[in-house]
Amino acid sequence: MSDPPSTTGLHHVTNICTDIDETVAFYEDVLGWHTVKRTQNYDDPGTPHYYFSSTPEGEPGTTVTYFEYPNSRGNPGPGASHHFAFGVDDEETLREWRSHLREQGVNVSEVKDRTYFKSIYFSDPDGLVFELATDGPGFTRDEDDPGSETIDPFERGYGN
């Protein structure tokens, strides 16, 4: 069996919202992101498809897109995303984000220690769960070769 071709990493994530105007306000006003493209769903013409990015140009790996389907409601479970995470440099920046989100009226969790990073959780207007996670300390914290063994975080006292 041959090796698979390489990838460059995550390009973008696409989600569904019920109100594109609320979603635009959330990304632009709360998160400070940029709307980098407004078009329609190529597979469902007439359905709005908006692209948001943490950068004004919307480079691959910085983009989250949304299709608008009013009056729809998804069900968590197999085939659905649980949450997705954006990176931040360090715990100080994470705490700044927590304060900012609270000032914007967003319900946000306490800082959680996830052993390999610290993070906070909050939701968009449709209930999609977001995580902001620090870059470190990283996956080599308890293994020289990440993924080389099964780690029981509770057995090691990591639980939070």
C-alpha atoms as one frame of an Amber mdcrd trajectory, in Angstrom:
protein
   0.000   0.000   0.000   1.408   3.416  -0.932   1.593   6.437   1.338  -1.225
   8.953   0.968  -0.454  12.287  -0.711   0.359  15.158   1.657  -2.017  17.876
   2.829  -1.220  21.422   3.897  -3.410  21.320   7.027  -6.926  22.485   7.781
  -8.192  24.773   4.990 -11.572  25.896   6.393 -14.568  24.702   8.386 -18.147
  25.156   7.154 -21.107  25.405   9.526 -24.827  26.093   9.300 -26.583  29.059
  10.905 -30.225  30.130  11.085 -29.649  33.892  10.769 -26.690  35.134   8.732
 -27.028  38.681  10.118 -26.646  37.391  13.706 -23.685  35.293  12.602 -22.052
  38.273  10.870 -22.513  40.363  14.023 -21.017  37.591  16.161 -17.917  37.194
  13.988 -17.359  40.886  13.275 -18.463  42.549  16.516 -17.719  39.891  19.146
 -14.744  38.047  17.648 -13.362  40.962  15.614 -13.041  38.815  12.487 -13.495
  39.922   8.873 -16.206  38.965   6.402 -13.995  38.056   3.441 -16.558  36.669
   1.006 -20.351  36.756   0.557 -21.633  34.348  -2.052 -24.058  31.449  -2.286
 -23.772  27.729  -1.753 -22.539  26.170  -5.002 -24.442  22.966  -4.196 -27.651
  24.765  -3.180 -27.975  27.969  -5.245 -29.846  30.747  -3.439 -28.532  29.711
  -0.026 -26.225  32.384   1.433 -22.613  31.295   1.990 -20.455  33.704   4.013
 -16.738  33.384   4.754 -15.172  34.794   7.945 -11.470  35.016   8.764  -9.211
  36.272  11.502  -7.219  37.972   8.715  -8.482  40.520   6.157  -7.387  38.323
   3.231  -8.899  35.061   4.505  -5.904  32.801   3.971  -6.485  29.040   4.089
  -6.415  27.810   7.669  -7.935  31.049   9.010 -11.413  30.744   7.509 -14.780
  29.599   8.847 -17.770  29.611   6.499 -21.531  29.441   7.057 -24.571  28.412
   5.043 -27.805  30.050   6.200 -30.773  27.712   6.675 -33.498  29.593   8.631
 -35.784  27.532  10.871 -33.381  24.593  10.935 -31.988  22.815  13.982 -29.235
  20.222  14.067 -28.835  17.373  16.511 -25.538  16.680  18.260 -24.273  13.176
  17.655 -22.455  11.020  15.142 -21.809  12.876  11.916 -21.951  16.264  13.640
 -19.119  18.336  15.013 -18.886  18.610  18.809 -16.913  21.875  18.768 -13.986
  23.524  17.069 -11.056  25.436  18.497  -9.121  28.531  17.567  -5.584  28.989
  18.832  -4.237  31.772  21.027  -0.605  32.356  21.996  -0.716  31.927  25.756
  -2.793  31.886  28.933  -2.620  35.667  29.320  -4.239  36.094  25.891  -6.781
  33.409  26.780  -7.773  35.355  29.916  -8.011  38.575  27.877 -10.383  36.781
  25.503 -12.459  35.536  28.434 -12.849  39.078  29.761 -13.640  40.436  26.295
 -16.293  37.794  25.651 -17.936  38.437  29.022 -17.987  42.188  28.266 -19.803
  41.326  25.014 -22.462  39.390  26.950 -21.210  35.969  25.869 -21.524  33.132
  28.387 -17.980  31.742  28.643 -16.453  28.980  30.768 -13.696  29.295  33.321
 -10.182  28.562  32.051  -9.829  24.774  31.790  -6.507  22.966  32.108  -6.466
  20.335  29.358  -2.905  19.188  30.190  -1.559  19.925  26.699  -3.152  23.387
  26.495  -5.516  25.617  28.454  -8.837  26.641  27.009 -12.196  28.362  27.369
 -15.546  27.457  25.799 -18.472  29.537  24.532 -21.194  29.287  21.876 -22.276
  31.208  18.790 -25.878  32.482  18.418 -27.036  29.040  17.189 -25.330  27.122
  20.008 -22.266  25.889  18.113 -19.525  25.402  20.716 -16.240  27.243  20.245
 -13.004  26.712  22.117 -10.035  29.054  22.380  -6.909  27.057  23.207  -3.328
  28.027  24.047  -0.446  26.812  21.910   1.349  25.142  24.801   2.579  23.318
  26.651   2.010  20.891  23.748   1.605  17.192  23.147   5.184  16.312  24.140
   4.380  17.239  27.772   4.161  13.584  28.817   5.563  11.731  25.774   8.737
  12.282  23.798   6.957  10.802  20.762   3.338  12.092  20.688   0.786   9.348
  20.125   3.164   6.539  21.020   1.140   5.382  24.026  -2.389   5.568  25.411
  -2.637   8.174  28.170  -5.320   7.925  30.863  -5.605  11.555  32.005  -7.594
  10.645  35.121  -5.134   7.948  36.195  -2.368  10.548  35.873  -4.361  13.121
  37.821  -4.979  15.449  34.869  -8.791  15.552  35.233 -10.396  19.002  34.949
